[in-house]
Amino acid sequence: MKDLRREIVNQVASGKITAEEGAARLESLESVESRAPSEPAAPTATATTAPRRVKVASVIGSAEIVGDPGIAYAVAEGPHRARQEGDTLVIEQGPLDEIDSFNFGRSDRRMVVNSMDLGRRKLKVRMNPDLALTVQVNAGSLRVEGVHGGITGEVLAGGCKISDFTSPLDLSIQAGNLSASGRLDGGASKVRCEMGNVTINLEKGSSVKVTARTTMGRVSVESGGAEPVILGQSAKQVTVGSGEGSLDVDCTMGNVRVSA
C-alpha cells in the first residue's frame, strides 16, 4: 500500500494526473485499507532462556551470596545492575561515580570515596543453590555460602570465603586470600594461586586425588591427622578418600593449604 501511495504522489508531481484525481485515488486507497483485515502482529521477542548460571561481580565493596532453595533463580539486594546473557544471569555491584576520589583514613583504616563509607557498600544475592555460580572479586570481599552447583571464581585483589560447596571448583587467585570449606567427591577441580593465601578444607565424604605444581610457592596437604605432605617440587600426589575426583593446584608465589 505504501508503494501505491508513493506512485500516486509521483504521478501528481510529474503532471501525469491532476491533484484532484490524485486525491481521489488516495481516498479510494484508504477506503480499501480500512476494510482489509488486520495482520497478526509479529512476535516482538522469543521466549527468554531460563538461567542456568548466576554471575556476580564485586568491585570495591563487599558482597554476600547465599544459596536459598526458595528462590527460583536469584534475587539481589543493595546497589547493583542485573541483566541476562544467554542462560547466565549477571549481577554486578553498582558502579562508582567516575569523578569519585579515594581517601584512606589512617585512624580506622576505612576507605572513603567522597565521604562515602565503602564498608557500607554491600551487595547481597540469594540464589537457587543448584545453579552454577561464577564470581569475581576486584578490590573487595566476597562470601559464598550454601551454593551446591559448580563454582568458578576469580579474586583479582581482595578476599573470598566459600562454605558448604558440594560441586567442583575452578578458582583463580591473582592477589588476595581465599578460604573454602565443603565436600568434593567427584569431577575435576582446579585452584590457581599467583600471589596470596589459599586454605581449602575438604569435609567428610570428600574423595579426590590432590596434585600440585609450584614455582616459588608452597602447597601442603593434611589428611587424616597425618603429617602435612608438601606437594609440587617433589611431584607427589595425595589421595583423599577413594580418589573419585581430582583437585589440581597450581601455585606461583603463594601458599596453599589443603586439609581433609
Backbone as JSON, one array per atom type, in Angstrom:
{
  "sequence": "MKDLRREIVNQVASGKITAEEGAARLESLESVESRAPSEPAAPTATATTAPRRVKVASVIGSAEIVGDPGIAYAVAEGPHRARQEGDTLVIEQGPLDEIDSFNFGRSDRRMVVNSMDLGRRKLKVRMNPDLALTVQVNAGSLRVEGVHGGITGEVLAGGCKISDFTSPLDLSIQAGNLSASGRLDGGASKVRCEMGNVTINLEKGSSVKVTARTTMGRVSVESGGAEPVILGQSAKQVTVGSGEGSLDVDCTMGNVRVSA",
  "N": [[0.81, -1.2, 0.0], [1.97, 1.23, 0.72], [3.72, 1.62, -1.39], [1.94, 2.07, -3.49], [0.75, 4.48, -2.71], [3.01, 6.13, -2.9], [3.48, 6.01, -5.63], [1.19, 7.27, -6.66], [1.54, 9.87, -5.64], [3.9, 10.57, -6.99], [2.99, 10.58, -9.63], [1.24, 12.75, -9.59], [3.1, 14.76, -9.04], [4.63, 14.7, -11.36], [2.87, 15.55, -13.23], [1.26, 13.8, -14.62], [-1.23, 13.11, -13.7], [-3.99, 15.02, -12.37], [-4.1, 17.09, -9.4], [-6.55, 16.84, -8.12], [-7.46, 14.4, -9.1], [-5.48, 12.74, -8.09], [-5.95, 13.02, -5.33], [-8.43, 11.81, -5.13], [-7.81, 9.18, -5.81], [-6.09, 8.48, -3.7], [-7.9, 8.67, -1.58], [-9.62, 6.6, -2.21], [-7.88, 4.47, -2.0], [-7.31, 4.51, 0.74], [-9.79, 3.79, 1.72], [-9.97, 1.12, 0.93], [-7.91, 0.03, 2.46], [-8.92, 0.36, 5.05], [-10.91, -1.52, 5.15], [-9.57, -3.9, 4.97], [-8.56, -6.93, 6.55], [-6.84, -6.89, 9.64], [-3.39, -7.71, 9.98], [-1.88, -10.32, 11.88], [0.1, -9.4, 14.65], [3.62, -9.46, 14.6], [5.68, -11.5, 16.63], [7.4, -9.9, 19.26], [9.65, -10.7, 20.59], [11.59, -13.6, 21.27], [10.99, -16.34, 23.52], [12.51, -16.0, 26.7], [15.51, -17.59, 27.65], [15.72, -19.87, 30.29], [17.62, -19.12, 33.16], [20.69, -20.79, 33.86], [22.95, -20.38, 35.18], [24.51, -18.2, 37.53], [26.14, -15.11, 37.64], [28.25, -13.12, 39.51], [29.7, -10.02, 40.16], [31.94, -8.35, 42.16], [33.03, -5.21, 43.02], [35.19, -3.12, 44.6], [34.02, -3.14, 47.37], [31.73, -5.02, 49.41], [30.35, -8.28, 49.1], [27.77, -10.72, 49.36], [26.75, -14.02, 48.9], [24.19, -16.27, 49.01], [22.92, -19.54, 49.13], [19.59, -20.35, 48.49], [16.89, -22.36, 48.7], [14.29, -21.55, 48.22], [14.3, -19.69, 46.22], [13.82, -19.1, 42.8], [15.66, -18.34, 40.76], [17.63, -15.94, 41.11], [17.94, -13.31, 43.53], [18.68, -9.98, 44.22], [19.98, -7.65, 46.6], [20.72, -4.32, 47.48], [23.09, -1.92, 46.04], [23.19, -2.45, 42.62], [23.48, -3.8, 39.27], [21.63, -5.63, 36.89], [21.36, -8.18, 34.41], [20.53, -10.4, 31.69], [22.42, -12.76, 29.99], [22.23, -14.87, 27.54], [22.03, -18.02, 28.93], [22.82, -17.12, 31.37], [22.53, -15.3, 34.34], [23.48, -12.15, 35.09], [24.86, -10.28, 37.67], [25.97, -7.28, 38.79], [27.89, -5.32, 41.0], [26.84, -2.05, 41.87], [28.1, 0.7, 39.94], [30.77, 2.98, 40.8], [30.77, 6.57, 40.91], [32.27, 8.23, 38.17], [33.81, 10.42, 38.83], [34.63, 10.05, 41.36], [36.84, 10.29, 44.12], [39.59, 8.86, 45.93], [40.23, 8.27, 49.35], [42.19, 7.36, 52.12], [41.55, 6.59, 55.37], [43.54, 6.91, 58.21], [43.05, 6.44, 60.9], [40.87, 4.62, 61.41], [41.28, 2.85, 59.44], [39.58, 2.72, 57.24], [38.17, 2.89, 53.97], [37.25, 5.68, 52.09], [35.1, 7.18, 49.79], [34.61, 10.16, 48.46], [33.42, 10.96, 50.93], [31.86, 8.72, 51.33], [31.31, 5.74, 52.98], [32.89, 2.88, 52.18], [32.67, 0.5, 53.44], [30.03, 0.15, 53.87], [29.04, -0.33, 51.45], [27.41, -2.67, 50.22], [26.46, -5.76, 48.75], [23.96, -8.14, 48.48], [23.12, -11.37, 47.5], [20.68, -13.72, 46.92], [20.31, -16.98, 45.83], [19.2, -19.76, 43.79], [20.34, -22.77, 45.06], [21.16, -24.87, 43.43], [21.96, -23.94, 40.99], [24.7, -23.13, 38.79], [27.57, -21.13, 39.65], [29.36, -18.17, 39.02], [31.9, -16.11, 40.16], [33.45, -12.93, 40.76], [35.95, -11.07, 42.25], [37.11, -7.89, 42.88], [39.22, -5.89, 44.4], [37.8, -6.05, 46.85], [35.55, -7.78, 49.1], [34.18, -11.06, 49.38], [31.63, -13.36, 50.18], [30.51, -16.66, 50.03], [27.93, -18.92, 50.5], [26.44, -22.09, 50.92], [25.97, -22.74, 48.22], [25.46, -25.14, 45.86], [25.86, -25.86, 43.25], [28.3, -26.01, 40.54], [31.21, -24.0, 41.12], [32.85, -21.21, 39.9], [35.5, -19.04, 40.3], [37.19, -15.86, 40.6], [39.7, -14.03, 42.06], [40.86, -10.91, 42.05], [41.97, -8.87, 43.57], [41.65, -8.95, 46.81], [39.43, -10.54, 49.16], [38.0, -13.81, 49.57], [35.52, -16.0, 50.69], [34.31, -19.24, 50.83], [31.78, -21.5, 51.63], [30.31, -24.7, 52.43], [30.29, -26.0, 49.9], [29.57, -28.37, 47.29], [30.12, -29.24, 44.78], [32.35, -29.38, 41.89], [35.19, -27.11, 41.87], [36.56, -24.17, 40.37], [38.96, -22.11, 40.69], [40.68, -19.0, 40.79], [43.3, -17.1, 42.0], [44.72, -14.08, 41.91], [45.81, -12.03, 43.41], [45.38, -12.03, 46.65], [43.24, -13.44, 49.21], [41.88, -16.65, 49.85], [39.43, -18.7, 51.24], [38.04, -21.84, 51.57], [35.5, -24.21, 52.21], [34.11, -27.41, 52.19], [32.6, -30.18, 50.43], [34.15, -32.42, 48.18], [33.54, -34.85, 45.92], [33.84, -35.89, 43.42], [34.35, -35.24, 39.86], [36.36, -32.64, 38.23], [38.46, -30.42, 39.8], [40.03, -27.2, 40.07], [42.62, -25.11, 41.3], [44.22, -22.06, 41.16], [46.89, -20.15, 42.16], [48.46, -17.16, 42.15], [49.56, -15.12, 43.73], [49.2, -14.95, 47.07], [47.13, -16.29, 49.71], [45.74, -19.46, 50.18], [43.28, -21.5, 51.55], [41.9, -24.63, 51.85], [39.4, -26.64, 53.02], [38.53, -29.89, 53.08], [35.64, -31.53, 53.61], [34.07, -34.26, 55.5], [33.43, -37.17, 53.61], [34.56, -36.4, 51.26], [36.29, -37.17, 48.22], [38.99, -37.26, 46.5], [41.86, -36.92, 44.32], [44.75, -35.24, 45.0], [46.89, -33.11, 43.37], [49.8, -31.11, 42.59], [51.52, -28.14, 41.4], [54.31, -26.06, 41.74], [56.08, -22.91, 41.75], [57.5, -20.73, 43.11], [56.13, -21.03, 45.38], [54.19, -22.64, 48.0], [52.68, -25.7, 48.69], [50.67, -27.54, 50.75], [49.33, -30.57, 52.08], [47.09, -31.92, 54.33], [45.93, -34.87, 55.68], [43.68, -36.92, 57.36], [44.77, -36.44, 59.89], [47.47, -36.92, 59.7], [51.01, -36.16, 59.2], [51.67, -33.09, 57.47], [51.87, -33.14, 53.91], [54.12, -32.0, 51.58], [53.57, -30.73, 48.46], [54.25, -30.5, 44.9], [57.16, -29.5, 44.17], [58.27, -31.99, 44.67], [56.61, -33.53, 43.23], [54.56, -35.12, 44.25], [51.57, -36.98, 45.05], [48.48, -36.84, 46.71], [45.94, -38.82, 48.03], [42.62, -38.43, 48.87], [40.11, -40.01, 50.61], [38.58, -42.3, 48.39], [39.5, -41.26, 46.08], [37.86, -40.39, 43.88], [37.38, -38.01, 42.48], [39.26, -35.14, 41.23], [41.73, -32.77, 42.3], [43.48, -30.16, 41.28], [46.26, -28.21, 41.86], [47.85, -25.17, 41.25], [50.48, -23.24, 42.01], [52.12, -20.16, 42.24], [53.53, -17.85, 43.59], [52.47, -18.07, 46.12], [50.8, -19.37, 49.07], [49.35, -22.45, 49.65], [47.05, -24.39, 51.35], [45.71, -27.51, 52.0], [43.32, -29.34, 53.68], [41.99, -32.35, 55.11]],
  "CA": [[0.0, 0.0, 0.0], [2.85, 2.4, 0.75], [4.24, 1.81, -2.74], [0.87, 2.66, -4.3], [0.66, 5.89, -2.33], [4.17, 6.81, -3.45], [3.28, 6.09, -7.08], [0.18, 8.3, -6.92], [2.16, 11.17, -5.38], [4.85, 10.83, -8.08], [2.22, 10.91, -10.83], [0.78, 14.13, -9.43], [4.26, 15.64, -9.14], [5.12, 14.75, -12.75], [1.83, 16.11, -14.08], [0.52, 12.77, -15.34], [-2.62, 13.23, -13.26], [-4.21, 16.26, -11.65], [-4.11, 16.97, -7.94], [-7.86, 16.35, -7.71], [-7.51, 12.97, -9.39], [-4.6, 12.06, -7.13], [-6.62, 12.98, -4.03], [-9.5, 10.81, -5.21], [-7.2, 7.85, -5.78], [-5.61, 8.23, -2.33], [-9.06, 8.42, -0.74], [-10.1, 5.26, -2.53], [-6.91, 3.52, -1.45], [-7.5, 4.47, 2.19], [-11.02, 3.06, 1.97], [-9.66, -0.3, 0.79], [-7.08, -0.36, 3.6], [-9.72, 0.3, 6.27], [-11.73, -2.73, 5.12], [-8.7, -5.08, 4.95], [-8.34, -7.49, 7.9], [-5.52, -6.57, 10.19], [-2.47, -8.84, 10.06], [-1.42, -10.58, 13.25], [1.37, -8.75, 14.97], [4.76, -10.37, 14.71], [6.2, -11.56, 18.0], [8.47, -8.93, 19.47], [10.87, -11.34, 21.1], [11.45, -15.01, 21.59], [10.96, -16.62, 24.96], [13.81, -15.91, 27.34], [16.06, -18.84, 28.14], [15.79, -19.93, 31.76], [19.02, -19.08, 33.63], [21.31, -21.99, 34.42], [24.14, -19.94, 35.89], [24.49, -16.84, 38.07], [27.46, -14.5, 37.67], [28.26, -11.96, 40.41], [30.95, -9.28, 40.15], [32.06, -7.43, 43.29], [34.09, -4.25, 42.76], [35.37, -2.12, 45.67], [32.91, -3.24, 48.3], [31.55, -6.37, 49.92], [29.2, -8.98, 48.53], [27.42, -11.97, 50.02], [25.91, -14.87, 48.06], [23.66, -17.34, 49.86], [22.01, -20.46, 48.48], [18.25, -20.34, 49.08], [16.02, -23.23, 47.89], [13.04, -20.89, 47.93], [14.49, -18.75, 45.12], [13.85, -19.8, 41.51], [16.92, -18.05, 40.1], [18.44, -15.12, 42.01], [17.39, -12.03, 43.97], [19.78, -9.15, 44.72], [19.67, -6.5, 47.44], [21.84, -3.4, 47.52], [23.4, -1.29, 44.74], [23.61, -3.44, 41.62], [22.87, -3.83, 37.94], [21.39, -7.03, 36.52], [20.96, -8.43, 33.04], [20.66, -11.8, 31.33], [23.2, -13.03, 28.79], [22.0, -16.28, 27.24], [21.49, -18.74, 30.09], [23.52, -16.61, 32.55], [22.01, -14.09, 34.98], [24.64, -11.38, 35.51], [24.6, -9.27, 38.7], [27.18, -6.51, 39.04], [27.78, -4.29, 42.02], [26.63, -0.75, 41.26], [29.36, 1.41, 39.66], [31.07, 4.24, 41.46], [30.78, 7.71, 40.02], [33.57, 8.36, 37.52], [34.59, 11.51, 39.4], [34.94, 9.74, 42.74], [38.25, 10.29, 44.51], [39.82, 7.9, 47.0], [40.97, 8.71, 50.53], [42.35, 6.28, 53.08], [41.62, 7.1, 56.73], [44.52, 6.16, 58.99], [42.6, 6.11, 62.25], [40.05, 3.41, 61.47], [41.64, 2.02, 58.29], [38.45, 2.59, 56.34], [38.32, 3.61, 52.71], [36.14, 6.59, 51.89], [35.01, 7.77, 48.46], [33.77, 11.35, 48.57], [32.71, 10.86, 52.2], [31.02, 7.52, 51.37], [31.98, 4.62, 53.63], [32.78, 1.71, 51.33], [32.29, -0.65, 54.25], [28.57, 0.02, 53.78], [28.71, -0.62, 50.05], [27.23, -4.11, 50.29], [25.53, -6.41, 47.83], [23.57, -9.47, 48.93], [22.43, -12.12, 46.47], [20.13, -15.04, 47.27], [20.15, -17.69, 44.57], [18.9, -21.18, 43.88], [21.63, -23.41, 45.35], [21.53, -25.87, 42.43], [22.51, -23.28, 39.81], [26.14, -22.89, 38.79], [27.9, -19.77, 40.07], [30.64, -17.55, 38.65], [32.1, -14.92, 40.98], [34.67, -12.17, 40.52], [36.22, -10.11, 43.31], [38.14, -6.92, 42.49], [39.39, -4.9, 45.46], [36.67, -6.13, 47.76], [35.41, -9.04, 49.82], [33.04, -11.84, 48.94], [31.33, -14.57, 50.95], [29.56, -17.54, 49.35], [27.5, -19.97, 51.44], [25.32, -22.95, 50.57], [25.76, -22.9, 46.78], [25.85, -26.53, 45.6], [26.26, -26.01, 41.86], [29.72, -25.75, 40.32], [31.6, -22.62, 41.42], [34.02, -20.66, 39.23], [35.78, -17.77, 40.96], [38.44, -15.14, 40.32], [39.99, -12.98, 43.03], [41.89, -10.05, 41.49], [42.59, -8.21, 44.72], [40.63, -8.94, 47.86], [39.27, -11.77, 49.91], [36.83, -14.59, 49.22], [35.27, -17.14, 51.58], [33.28, -20.12, 50.3], [31.46, -22.57, 52.57], [29.25, -25.65, 52.1], [30.25, -26.36, 48.49], [29.46, -29.82, 47.06], [30.41, -29.49, 43.37], [33.72, -28.99, 41.52], [35.6, -25.72, 41.97], [37.56, -23.65, 39.44], [39.25, -20.86, 41.38], [41.93, -18.33, 40.43], [43.64, -16.01, 42.92], [45.86, -13.33, 41.4], [46.38, -11.33, 44.57], [44.34, -11.98, 47.67], [43.1, -14.59, 50.09], [40.72, -17.48, 49.61], [39.16, -19.76, 52.2], [36.91, -22.62, 51.07], [35.21, -25.39, 53.02], [32.99, -28.16, 51.66], [32.85, -31.57, 50.04], [34.43, -32.77, 46.8], [33.5, -36.31, 45.79], [33.86, -36.24, 42.01], [34.61, -34.14, 38.95], [37.7, -32.06, 38.19], [38.56, -29.1, 40.42], [41.31, -26.53, 39.85], [42.92, -23.91, 42.08], [45.44, -21.4, 40.69], [47.26, -19.07, 43.09], [49.65, -16.44, 41.71], [50.12, -14.44, 44.9], [48.18, -14.87, 48.11], [46.99, -17.44, 50.6], [44.55, -20.26, 49.9], [43.02, -22.57, 52.5], [40.77, -25.45, 51.43], [39.06, -27.69, 53.97], [37.67, -30.91, 52.48], [34.87, -32.12, 54.7], [33.82, -35.69, 55.49], [32.77, -37.63, 52.39], [35.33, -35.99, 50.1], [37.02, -38.24, 47.55], [39.74, -36.63, 45.41], [43.31, -37.03, 44.24], [45.29, -33.88, 45.02], [48.21, -32.93, 42.76], [50.17, -29.69, 42.64], [52.73, -27.61, 40.75], [54.71, -24.81, 42.37], [57.27, -22.24, 41.24], [58.14, -20.2, 44.31], [55.13, -21.1, 46.43], [54.18, -23.83, 48.86], [51.4, -26.4, 48.75], [50.7, -28.61, 51.75], [48.08, -31.32, 52.22], [46.96, -32.67, 55.58], [44.83, -35.81, 55.55], [43.52, -37.9, 58.42], [45.6, -36.13, 61.06], [48.88, -37.26, 59.46], [51.89, -35.02, 58.97], [51.42, -32.45, 56.18], [52.69, -33.54, 52.77], [54.43, -30.86, 50.72], [53.44, -31.12, 47.06], [54.75, -29.56, 43.89], [58.52, -29.74, 43.74], [58.53, -33.43, 44.73], [55.66, -34.16, 42.32], [53.79, -36.14, 44.95], [50.11, -36.94, 44.95], [47.81, -37.3, 47.92], [44.57, -39.27, 47.77], [41.66, -38.25, 49.96], [39.04, -40.97, 50.36], [38.91, -43.26, 47.34], [40.06, -40.55, 44.92], [36.94, -40.38, 42.75], [37.56, -36.78, 41.74], [40.63, -34.61, 41.2], [41.96, -31.39, 42.7], [44.77, -29.76, 40.73], [46.67, -26.94, 42.44], [48.98, -24.52, 40.59], [50.86, -22.14, 42.9], [53.31, -19.44, 41.76], [54.22, -17.21, 44.71], [51.57, -18.03, 47.26], [50.74, -20.52, 49.96], [48.09, -23.19, 49.55], [46.93, -25.45, 52.37], [44.53, -28.35, 51.83], [43.15, -30.25, 54.81], [40.86, -33.27, 54.96]],
  "C": [[0.86, 1.27, 0.0], [3.42, 2.69, -0.63], [3.2, 2.45, -3.65], [0.7, 4.14, -3.98], [1.79, 6.69, -2.98], [4.02, 7.01, -4.96], [2.27, 7.18, -7.44], [0.78, 9.68, -6.72], [3.13, 11.53, -6.5], [4.12, 11.22, -9.37], [1.68, 12.33, -10.77], [1.93, 15.09, -9.62], [4.75, 15.77, -10.57], [4.08, 15.31, -13.72], [1.04, 15.1, -14.86], [-0.95, 12.77, -14.96], [-2.74, 14.52, -12.48], [-4.2, 16.01, -10.14], [-5.44, 16.42, -7.46], [-7.97, 14.86, -7.94], [-6.64, 12.18, -8.42], [-5.26, 11.94, -5.76], [-7.71, 11.93, -4.01], [-8.92, 9.4, -5.12], [-6.69, 7.5, -4.36], [-6.77, 7.92, -1.39], [-9.61, 7.02, -0.97], [-9.18, 4.19, -1.94], [-7.07, 3.38, 0.06], [-8.76, 3.69, 2.55], [-10.8, 1.55, 1.89], [-8.86, -0.79, 2.0], [-7.91, -0.52, 4.87], [-10.57, -0.96, 6.32], [-10.89, -4.0, 5.19], [-8.51, -5.6, 6.37], [-6.93, -7.2, 8.38], [-4.69, -7.83, 10.29], [-2.05, -9.07, 11.5], [-0.05, -9.97, 13.49], [2.46, -9.79, 15.12], [5.24, -10.38, 16.15], [7.38, -10.63, 18.16], [9.75, -9.57, 19.94], [10.58, -12.81, 21.38], [11.47, -15.2, 23.09], [12.37, -16.6, 25.54], [14.25, -17.26, 27.87], [16.14, -18.8, 29.67], [17.25, -19.95, 32.2], [19.47, -20.41, 34.21], [22.54, -21.64, 35.25], [23.93, -18.51, 36.38], [25.92, -16.33, 38.12], [27.39, -13.22, 38.5], [29.64, -11.34, 40.39], [30.94, -8.26, 41.28], [33.26, -6.53, 43.06], [34.1, -3.2, 43.86], [34.15, -2.11, 46.6], [32.84, -4.66, 48.83], [30.29, -6.98, 49.32], [29.02, -10.31, 49.25], [26.45, -12.74, 49.13], [25.48, -16.07, 48.9], [22.73, -18.23, 49.03], [20.69, -20.54, 49.21], [17.32, -21.19, 48.21], [14.7, -22.59, 47.51], [13.11, -19.9, 46.78], [14.59, -19.52, 43.81], [15.19, -19.6, 40.82], [17.82, -17.25, 41.04], [17.73, -13.81, 42.31], [18.53, -11.24, 44.61], [19.25, -7.99, 45.54], [20.91, -5.63, 47.53], [22.13, -2.84, 46.14], [23.91, -2.31, 43.73], [22.95, -3.15, 40.28], [22.72, -5.29, 37.54], [20.95, -7.11, 35.06], [21.11, -9.93, 32.77], [21.41, -11.91, 30.01], [23.09, -14.53, 28.49], [21.37, -16.98, 28.43], [22.15, -18.3, 31.39], [22.86, -15.33, 33.05], [23.19, -13.35, 35.6], [24.21, -10.3, 36.51], [25.91, -8.58, 39.02], [26.93, -5.48, 40.13], [27.69, -2.93, 41.34], [27.93, 0.01, 41.08], [29.52, 2.64, 40.53], [31.04, 5.35, 40.44], [32.18, 7.9, 39.45], [34.43, 9.45, 38.14], [34.96, 11.25, 40.85], [36.45, 9.78, 42.97], [38.4, 9.42, 45.74], [40.65, 8.52, 48.12], [41.04, 7.57, 51.52], [42.51, 6.89, 54.47], [42.57, 6.28, 57.57], [43.97, 5.68, 60.33], [41.83, 4.8, 62.3], [40.3, 2.48, 60.28], [40.45, 1.76, 57.37], [38.72, 3.38, 55.07], [37.07, 4.43, 52.46], [36.22, 7.16, 50.48], [34.04, 8.93, 48.53], [32.84, 11.26, 49.77], [31.76, 9.66, 52.27], [31.83, 6.37, 51.95], [31.79, 3.37, 52.77], [32.49, 0.45, 52.11], [30.79, -0.89, 54.22], [28.1, -0.24, 52.35], [28.59, -2.14, 49.9], [26.19, -4.58, 49.28], [25.24, -7.8, 48.37], [22.74, -10.14, 47.85], [21.96, -13.45, 47.06], [19.81, -15.76, 45.97], [19.77, -19.14, 44.81], [20.21, -21.95, 44.04], [22.08, -24.41, 44.3], [22.06, -25.26, 41.14], [24.02, -23.15, 39.94], [26.4, -21.42, 39.11], [29.28, -19.38, 39.56], [30.78, -16.27, 39.46], [33.42, -14.25, 40.62], [34.8, -11.11, 41.61], [37.35, -9.2, 42.85], [38.18, -5.84, 43.56], [38.18, -4.88, 46.39], [36.66, -7.47, 48.47], [34.13, -9.73, 49.38], [32.89, -13.07, 49.81], [30.25, -15.36, 50.22], [29.22, -18.68, 50.31], [26.33, -20.76, 50.87], [25.0, -23.03, 49.1], [26.31, -24.27, 46.37], [26.14, -26.81, 44.14], [27.75, -25.75, 41.72], [30.05, -24.28, 40.53], [32.89, -22.28, 40.68], [34.28, -19.29, 39.82], [37.13, -17.2, 40.59], [38.59, -14.02, 41.33], [41.14, -12.15, 42.47], [42.65, -9.32, 42.58], [41.53, -8.11, 45.8], [40.57, -10.27, 48.56], [37.98, -12.47, 49.53], [36.73, -15.78, 50.17], [34.1, -17.94, 51.03], [33.04, -21.25, 51.3], [30.31, -23.42, 52.04], [29.15, -25.91, 50.6], [30.19, -27.88, 48.36], [29.75, -30.2, 45.61], [31.81, -28.99, 43.05], [33.94, -27.48, 41.56], [36.6, -25.4, 40.85], [37.89, -22.24, 39.9], [40.61, -20.32, 40.97], [42.14, -17.14, 41.35], [44.88, -15.31, 42.4], [46.56, -12.58, 42.51], [45.28, -11.21, 45.61], [44.31, -13.26, 48.48], [41.8, -15.32, 49.79], [40.63, -18.55, 50.68], [37.92, -20.5, 51.73], [36.75, -23.88, 51.9], [33.98, -26.1, 52.46], [33.41, -29.56, 51.27], [33.09, -31.69, 48.54], [34.46, -34.29, 46.7], [33.46, -36.76, 44.34], [34.16, -35.02, 41.16], [36.04, -33.64, 39.06], [37.67, -30.65, 38.76], [39.95, -28.53, 40.2], [41.42, -25.31, 40.77], [44.24, -23.34, 41.59], [45.7, -20.2, 41.6], [48.55, -18.42, 42.61], [50.34, -15.76, 42.89], [49.01, -14.28, 45.93], [48.18, -16.12, 48.95], [45.67, -18.14, 50.32], [44.45, -21.37, 50.94], [41.77, -23.32, 52.06], [40.58, -26.58, 52.43], [38.07, -28.65, 53.32], [36.96, -31.66, 53.59], [34.64, -33.62, 54.49], [33.02, -36.09, 54.25], [33.5, -37.22, 51.13], [36.13, -37.15, 49.54], [37.72, -37.66, 46.33], [41.21, -37.01, 45.48], [43.87, -35.62, 44.09], [46.69, -33.9, 44.41], [48.51, -31.44, 42.71], [51.42, -29.41, 41.82], [53.06, -26.29, 41.42], [55.94, -24.24, 41.69], [58.08, -21.7, 42.42], [57.17, -20.24, 45.5], [55.23, -22.39, 47.22], [52.77, -24.4, 48.9], [51.52, -27.54, 49.74], [49.33, -29.25, 51.86], [48.13, -32.11, 53.51], [45.73, -33.57, 55.47], [44.82, -36.79, 56.71], [44.39, -37.67, 59.63], [47.06, -36.47, 60.89], [49.7, -35.99, 59.26], [51.6, -34.42, 57.59], [52.39, -32.95, 55.11], [52.88, -32.32, 51.88], [54.42, -31.33, 49.27], [54.1, -30.1, 46.15], [56.13, -29.92, 43.41], [58.86, -31.23, 43.76], [57.56, -34.23, 43.87], [54.87, -35.29, 42.98], [52.3, -35.94, 44.74], [49.52, -37.5, 46.23], [46.38, -37.65, 47.57], [43.73, -39.11, 49.03], [40.47, -39.14, 49.67], [39.48, -41.98, 49.33], [39.41, -42.59, 46.06], [39.17, -40.53, 43.7], [37.11, -39.14, 41.88], [39.01, -36.34, 41.74], [40.64, -33.16, 41.64], [43.37, -31.03, 42.28], [45.1, -28.36, 41.23], [47.91, -26.42, 41.71], [49.31, -23.26, 41.38], [52.14, -21.48, 42.41], [54.09, -18.85, 42.93], [53.33, -17.11, 45.93], [51.69, -19.26, 48.12], [49.36, -21.15, 49.87], [48.11, -24.31, 50.58], [45.62, -26.18, 52.17], [44.47, -29.31, 53.01], [41.92, -31.11, 54.6], [40.72, -34.1, 56.21]]
}
